[in-house]
Amino acid sequence: MEISRNIDSRTLHRLNTGDAGAFEDIFRKYNGKIYHFVLSTLYDKSLAEDITQNVFISVWEHRQDIAPEKNFQAYLFTIAKNMVYRETEKMILAFRYQDHVNKLLPDENDFSTEEAIHANSLEEMILRLIDKLPEARRRIFLLHFTEDLSNKEIAKRLSLSEKNIETQVRRSLDYLRKHLKKYIALMALFYQNFY
């Protein structure tokens, strides 16, 4: 039986009911495998630990939805792959954003510590906003801005119409502008009142 290769269905049935012992058994069996997969992909021990922990948090949070008759190891690695993929998107975007900032302001010595902190805060805000985009829209946005693909190239790659891609990119930008305006307005208010 396929399930016996990774974990038995009784343990998964126990997990479905919220049995903490079953969760501990699963954690002991798969923690190392997930950690090494993430580490081998991202090469960052701290990040690998965080993502591994988040994988198991997700398992616990969705324990009632796990199908004991399905391949649990495949399910677990799918969660891990999706988390690694999202983290990679963030890293690429952060790198491109920093590269863009460096081109605009080539001499980092011109930054005060305070300005550097606010640049990092803005970067984090942008990454959080992008992470909140619907998955398909986020993927289109990242292809457009991190891989510099044209709407036509993205449409071809994703088998969608060019008009659809154009609409999704515009909606993403509108969303970011709207929320960044709020952020910038709050920062301005903060400076106005406290500086």
Rosetta silent file (secondary structure, phi, psi, omega in degrees, C-alpha in Angstrom):
SEQUENCE: MEISRNIDSRTLHRLNTGDAGAFEDIFRKYNGKIYHFVLSTLYDKSLAEDITQNVFISVWEHRQDIAPEKNFQAYLFTIAKNMVYRETEKMILAFRYQDHVNKLLPDENDFSTEEAIHANSLEEMILRLIDKLPEARRRIFLLHFTEDLSNKEIAKRLSLSEKNIETQVRRSLDYLRKHLKKYIALMALFYQNFY
SCORE:     score description
SCORE:     0.000 S_00000001
   1 L     0.000  135.050 -174.268    0.000    0.000    0.000 S_00000001
   2 H   -55.818  -41.473 -174.406    1.357    3.425   -1.043 S_00000001
   3 H   -62.891  -28.925 -176.261    0.725    5.055    2.321 S_00000001
   4 H   -68.753  -18.240  177.689    2.983    2.617    4.177 S_00000001
   5 H   -65.946  -30.553 -176.660    6.037    4.053    2.434 S_00000001
   6 L  -116.045  -57.568  177.620    5.749    7.245    4.416 S_00000001
   7 L  -153.325  146.881 -174.688    3.329    7.090    7.345 S_00000001
   8 L   -77.480  154.585 -175.212    0.466    4.771    8.194 S_00000001
   9 H   -65.587  -27.081  177.985   -3.137    5.831    7.749 S_00000001
  10 H   -62.452  -41.366  178.680   -3.927    5.225   11.444 S_00000001
  11 H   -62.933  -39.923 -179.994   -1.503    7.985   12.430 S_00000001
  12 H   -69.594  -36.106  175.085   -3.132   10.316    9.899 S_00000001
  13 H   -62.996  -40.929  177.008   -6.627    9.446   11.183 S_00000001
  14 H   -63.321  -40.716  177.659   -5.408   10.285   14.690 S_00000001
  15 H   -60.442  -44.170  179.072   -3.999   13.550   13.369 S_00000001
  16 H   -52.106  -34.747 -176.680   -7.390   14.353   11.780 S_00000001
  17 L   -88.435    0.515  177.485   -8.959   14.205   15.248 S_00000001
  18 L    92.004   19.504 -179.618   -6.354   16.531   16.768 S_00000001
  19 L   -71.834  112.126 -177.973   -4.169   13.900   18.449 S_00000001
  20 H   -64.835  -31.881  178.190   -0.983   15.742   19.481 S_00000001
  21 H   -64.262  -39.196  177.397    0.921   12.447   19.756 S_00000001
  22 H   -64.119  -41.105  178.237    0.210   11.681   16.095 S_00000001
  23 H   -62.034  -42.678  178.309    1.459   15.154   15.180 S_00000001
  24 H   -62.035  -41.133  177.738    4.666   14.556   17.167 S_00000001
  25 H   -59.694  -45.984 -179.474    5.191   11.220   15.361 S_00000001
  26 H   -64.497  -43.666  179.984    4.789   12.952   12.001 S_00000001
  27 H   -60.046  -47.049 -179.862    7.065   15.806   13.038 S_00000001
  28 H   -60.973  -39.176 -176.209    9.814   13.403   14.164 S_00000001
  29 H   -72.084  -36.754 -170.798    9.570   11.401   10.958 S_00000001
  30 H  -112.576  -12.379 -176.743    9.589   14.314    8.489 S_00000001
  31 H   -52.938  -50.584 -178.240   11.179   17.310   10.200 S_00000001
  32 H   -62.564  -41.151 -178.828   14.711   16.466    9.026 S_00000001
  33 H   -64.027  -44.860 -179.092   13.627   15.700    5.451 S_00000001
  34 H   -66.720  -44.398 -179.740   11.740   18.970    5.078 S_00000001
  35 H   -58.496  -46.806 -177.884   14.526   20.993    6.709 S_00000001
  36 H   -67.237  -34.433  175.886   17.208   19.525    4.413 S_00000001
  37 H   -62.390  -49.579 -177.568   15.046   20.106    1.340 S_00000001
  38 H   -64.652  -44.382 -179.909   14.511   23.773    2.236 S_00000001
  39 H   -60.909  -41.481 -178.495   18.158   24.276    3.218 S_00000001
  40 H   -69.416  -17.791  179.684   19.396   22.731   -0.032 S_00000001
  41 H   -93.184  -42.838 -173.574   17.177   25.131   -1.957 S_00000001
  42 H  -103.360  -15.761  178.106   17.671   28.412   -0.084 S_00000001
  43 L    55.997   38.108  179.363   21.101   27.880    1.580 S_00000001
  44 L  -140.746  110.119 -174.470   20.041   29.736    4.718 S_00000001
  45 H   -61.096  -44.839 -178.232   19.836   27.763    7.987 S_00000001
  46 H   -63.759  -44.312  178.193   17.682   30.266    9.836 S_00000001
  47 H   -65.108  -39.701  178.592   15.250   30.575    6.940 S_00000001
  48 H   -62.340  -40.923  177.767   15.172   26.786    6.532 S_00000001
  49 H   -63.342  -44.871 -178.987   14.260   26.418   10.211 S_00000001
  50 H   -63.015  -46.110 -177.960   11.492   29.034    9.918 S_00000001
  51 H   -67.147  -40.370  177.861    9.995   27.519    6.775 S_00000001
  52 H   -59.471  -44.836  178.228   10.181   23.991    8.204 S_00000001
  53 H   -60.899  -42.555 -179.702    8.345   25.184   11.282 S_00000001
  54 H   -65.849  -33.223  176.339    5.735   26.906    9.093 S_00000001
  55 H   -60.499  -47.008 -177.471    5.207   23.701    7.089 S_00000001
  56 H   -73.777  -29.223  172.630    4.314   21.814   10.258 S_00000001
  57 H   -62.730  -42.860  178.620    2.180   24.679   11.552 S_00000001
  58 H   -62.459  -40.919  177.862    0.246   24.441    8.291 S_00000001
  59 H   -59.392  -46.078 -178.315   -0.137   20.660    8.738 S_00000001
  60 H   -65.288  -43.512 -178.172   -1.558   21.172   12.217 S_00000001
  61 H   -64.939  -30.330 -177.836   -3.872   23.993   11.129 S_00000001
  62 L  -109.592   22.121 -174.484   -5.233   21.905    8.226 S_00000001
  63 H   -57.424  -33.222 -177.900   -5.132   18.528    9.980 S_00000001
  64 H   -72.238  -20.265 -178.145   -8.855   17.900    9.480 S_00000001
  65 H   -91.109   -7.211 -176.691   -8.486   18.283    5.695 S_00000001
  66 L   -74.310  129.392 -179.612   -5.678   15.723    5.312 S_00000001
  67 L   -90.830  110.928 -176.951   -6.801   12.612    3.438 S_00000001
  68 L   -59.615  -24.148 -177.821   -5.265    9.547    5.176 S_00000001
  69 L   -82.867   -9.969 -179.460   -5.542    7.481    1.983 S_00000001
  70 L   -90.608  168.275  179.695   -3.364    9.924   -0.024 S_00000001
  71 L   -73.785  103.456 -175.552    0.437   10.121   -0.132 S_00000001
  72 H   -66.729  -38.646 -179.446    1.184   12.242    2.929 S_00000001
  73 H   -61.477  -41.192  177.675    4.849   12.767    2.093 S_00000001
  74 H   -62.916  -40.726  178.050    3.891   14.239   -1.298 S_00000001
  75 H   -60.382  -46.433 -178.865    1.383   16.497    0.481 S_00000001
  76 H   -62.258  -44.920 -178.954    4.054   17.652    2.936 S_00000001
  77 H   -70.878  -27.666  175.033    6.604   18.387    0.218 S_00000001
  78 H   -65.081  -43.372  176.459    4.010   20.291   -1.809 S_00000001
  79 H   -60.037  -47.318 -178.970    3.501   22.630    1.151 S_00000001
  80 H   -61.589  -44.711 -179.918    7.273   23.020    1.524 S_00000001
  81 H   -61.080  -41.964  179.493    7.790   23.672   -2.204 S_00000001
  82 H   -64.099  -39.547  178.997    5.089   26.349   -2.218 S_00000001
  83 H   -67.969  -39.476  177.512    6.641   28.079    0.791 S_00000001
  84 H   -65.105  -41.575  179.796   10.115   27.959   -0.792 S_00000001
  85 H   -60.668  -46.498  179.713    8.689   29.309   -4.039 S_00000001
  86 H   -62.964  -39.640  179.339    7.045   32.257   -2.253 S_00000001
  87 H   -66.038  -38.569  178.387   10.245   32.972   -0.334 S_00000001
  88 H   -64.343  -42.407  176.870   12.250   32.879   -3.562 S_00000001
  89 H   -58.235  -43.765  179.793    9.848   35.354   -5.166 S_00000001
  90 H   -62.860  -42.391 -178.279   10.332   37.691   -2.205 S_00000001
  91 H   -65.165  -41.781  179.351   14.116   37.376   -2.386 S_00000001
  92 H   -63.462  -46.442 -178.993   14.172   38.079   -6.124 S_00000001
  93 H   -63.124  -43.381  179.380   11.926   41.075   -5.733 S_00000001
  94 H   -61.828  -40.510  179.291   13.956   42.404   -2.802 S_00000001
  95 H   -63.917  -45.885 -178.561   17.155   41.993   -4.813 S_00000001
  96 H   -66.245  -38.763  178.625   15.699   43.795   -7.837 S_00000001
  97 H   -63.087  -45.858 -179.826   14.279   46.564   -5.658 S_00000001
  98 H   -63.818  -39.638  177.481   17.649   47.059   -3.939 S_00000001
  99 H   -61.058  -42.631  178.831   19.396   47.031   -7.318 S_00000001
 100 H   -63.013  -45.444  178.743   16.967   49.708   -8.534 S_00000001
 101 H   -61.925  -42.431 -179.686   17.563   51.838   -5.416 S_00000001
 102 H   -62.635  -35.046  178.243   21.336   51.445   -5.840 S_00000001
 103 H   -70.396  -37.689  179.277   21.113   52.702   -9.431 S_00000001
 104 H   -72.164  -36.889 -177.841   19.081   55.710   -8.384 S_00000001
 105 L  -127.891   77.693 -171.421   21.318   56.448   -5.391 S_00000001
 106 L   -64.155  -27.315 -178.217   24.720   54.968   -6.244 S_00000001
 107 L   -98.302  101.771 -177.224   26.590   56.334   -3.229 S_00000001
 108 H   -66.067  -18.023  179.430   25.276   54.525   -0.151 S_00000001
 109 H   -68.039  -16.728  178.309   27.340   56.853    2.030 S_00000001
 110 H   -75.286  -15.839  179.459   24.775   59.551    1.266 S_00000001
 111 L   -77.328  134.126  167.948   22.170   57.588    3.268 S_00000001
 112 L   -83.563  163.429  177.625   21.697   58.466    6.877 S_00000001
 113 H   -57.409  -40.701 -179.511   20.922   55.555    9.213 S_00000001
 114 H   -62.633  -43.334  179.798   17.382   56.888    9.511 S_00000001
 115 H   -65.092  -38.481  179.209   16.909   56.971    5.715 S_00000001
 116 H   -64.019  -39.905  178.586   18.243   53.422    5.411 S_00000001
 117 H   -62.631  -43.669 -178.597   15.759   52.232    8.038 S_00000001
 118 H   -69.985  -33.745  175.808   12.868   53.852    6.182 S_00000001
 119 H   -63.074  -42.087  177.659   14.033   52.396    2.840 S_00000001
 120 H   -65.169  -39.746  178.600   13.995   48.941    4.469 S_00000001
 121 H   -62.339  -42.072  178.830   10.539   49.610    5.946 S_00000001
 122 H   -64.640  -42.918  178.303    9.218   50.585    2.536 S_00000001
 123 H   -59.490  -45.579  178.691   10.751   47.492    0.975 S_00000001
 124 H   -62.306  -39.764  179.104    9.115   45.293    3.621 S_00000001
 125 H   -63.030  -44.835  179.589    5.792   47.047    3.057 S_00000001
 126 H   -61.762  -44.556  179.964    5.993   46.467   -0.712 S_00000001
 127 H   -63.012  -39.896  178.137    6.849   42.800   -0.213 S_00000001
 128 H   -63.934  -41.846  179.939    3.924   42.347    2.203 S_00000001
 129 H   -65.522  -42.789  179.148    1.549   43.982   -0.275 S_00000001
 130 H   -63.368  -38.271  179.417    2.766   41.828   -3.160 S_00000001
 131 H   -64.053  -24.558 -179.307    2.376   38.745   -0.990 S_00000001
 132 H   -85.297   -9.718  177.722   -1.306   39.667   -0.478 S_00000001
 133 L   -63.750  149.034  173.263   -2.078   39.729   -4.201 S_00000001
 134 L   -55.900  147.393 -170.446   -4.145   36.798   -5.490 S_00000001
 135 H   -53.614  -47.176 -178.029   -1.765   34.017   -6.519 S_00000001
 136 H   -65.091  -41.528  179.750   -2.292   34.291  -10.308 S_00000001
 137 H   -66.787  -40.146  178.900   -2.006   38.087  -10.245 S_00000001
 138 H   -61.845  -42.433 -179.243    1.112   37.927   -8.059 S_00000001
 139 H   -61.853  -44.565  178.754    2.738   35.492  -10.488 S_00000001
 140 H   -62.266  -46.038 -179.500    2.000   37.788  -13.455 S_00000001
 141 H   -58.107  -46.077 -178.489    3.244   40.821  -11.534 S_00000001
 142 H   -67.699  -37.885  176.469    6.507   39.085  -10.600 S_00000001
 143 H   -62.507  -39.043 -178.515    7.095   37.846  -14.149 S_00000001
 144 H   -69.703  -45.801 -172.799    6.593   41.402  -15.371 S_00000001
 145 H   -97.844  -22.691  179.424    8.751   43.168  -12.808 S_00000001
 146 H   -98.738  -29.558  178.946   11.324   40.602  -11.710 S_00000001
 147 L  -105.366    0.699  179.286   11.964   38.867  -15.015 S_00000001
 148 L    54.998   34.348  177.789   11.272   41.958  -17.166 S_00000001
 149 L   -81.900  144.838  176.194    8.947   39.982  -19.420 S_00000001
 150 L   -75.999  165.039  176.944    6.604   41.895  -21.704 S_00000001
 151 H   -57.259  -38.847 -179.954    2.855   41.377  -21.515 S_00000001
 152 H   -63.990  -43.691  179.925    3.091   39.412  -24.752 S_00000001
 153 H   -65.145  -40.719  179.219    5.806   37.103  -23.360 S_00000001
 154 H   -66.185  -43.519  179.389    3.859   36.500  -20.149 S_00000001
 155 H   -57.650  -43.570 -179.902    0.660   35.806  -22.110 S_00000001
 156 H   -65.876  -44.361 -177.535    2.492   33.226  -24.201 S_00000001
 157 H   -64.328  -38.554 -175.124    4.134   31.597  -21.179 S_00000001
 158 H   -98.749    1.839 -178.527    0.875   31.355  -19.200 S_00000001
 159 L    56.063   47.239  177.415   -1.424   30.680  -22.187 S_00000001
 160 L  -124.839  167.030  178.337   -3.520   33.758  -21.430 S_00000001
 161 L   -76.254  151.288  179.030   -4.563   36.717  -23.551 S_00000001
 162 H   -62.727  -35.932  178.592   -2.300   39.727  -23.691 S_00000001
 163 H   -62.657  -41.214  177.720   -5.246   41.903  -22.639 S_00000001
 164 H   -60.596  -44.633  179.883   -5.736   39.740  -19.527 S_00000001
 165 H   -62.153  -46.099  179.761   -2.056   40.181  -18.603 S_00000001
 166 H   -57.840  -43.799  179.363   -2.273   43.939  -19.136 S_00000001
 167 H   -63.387  -43.908 -178.552   -5.357   44.102  -16.882 S_00000001
 168 H   -65.957  -40.554  178.362   -3.711   42.030  -14.135 S_00000001
 169 H   -64.805  -43.893  179.652   -0.525   44.148  -14.152 S_00000001
 170 H   -62.310  -43.895  179.286   -2.607   47.346  -14.017 S_00000001
 171 H   -63.197  -38.934  177.505   -4.721   46.020  -11.137 S_00000001
 172 H   -61.954  -46.327 -179.820   -1.569   45.029   -9.230 S_00000001
 173 H   -64.862  -40.173  177.572   -0.080   48.484   -9.683 S_00000001
 174 H   -61.020  -43.397  179.660   -3.354   50.157   -8.673 S_00000001
 175 H   -61.373  -47.229 -179.474   -3.464   48.007   -5.528 S_00000001
 176 H   -63.730  -44.621  179.676    0.144   48.845   -4.624 S_00000001
 177 H   -59.392  -46.580 -177.919   -0.335   52.572   -5.286 S_00000001
 178 H   -58.290  -48.321 -176.341   -3.498   52.691   -3.169 S_00000001
 179 H   -76.599  -32.182  177.085   -1.900   50.968   -0.183 S_00000001
 180 H   -70.091  -32.140  175.616    1.464   52.704   -0.497 S_00000001
 181 H   -60.227  -42.107  178.307   -0.321   56.068   -0.495 S_00000001
 182 H   -62.510  -44.495 -178.904   -1.790   55.135    2.890 S_00000001
 183 H   -62.474  -46.644 -178.412    1.643   54.065    4.136 S_00000001
 184 H   -65.691  -39.057  177.645    3.328   57.230    2.881 S_00000001
 185 H   -62.245  -41.815  177.882    0.529   59.377    4.334 S_00000001
 186 H   -64.615  -41.253  178.656    1.005   57.711    7.733 S_00000001
 187 H   -63.212  -41.982  179.230    4.768   58.214    7.550 S_00000001
 188 H   -62.255  -43.584  178.176    4.233   61.880    6.662 S_00000001
 189 H   -61.709  -41.107  179.023    1.817   62.274    9.580 S_00000001
 190 H   -60.559  -48.898 -179.067    4.333   60.602   11.884 S_00000001
 191 H   -65.793  -37.716  179.887    7.104   62.990   10.820 S_00000001
 192 H   -62.695  -38.576 -175.789    4.786   65.951   10.985 S_00000001
 193 H   -88.181  -26.714 -171.795    3.812   65.182   14.587 S_00000001
 194 H  -117.008   -6.155  179.460    7.050   63.835   16.021 S_00000001
 195 L  -124.669    0.000    0.000    9.882   65.576   14.140 S_00000001
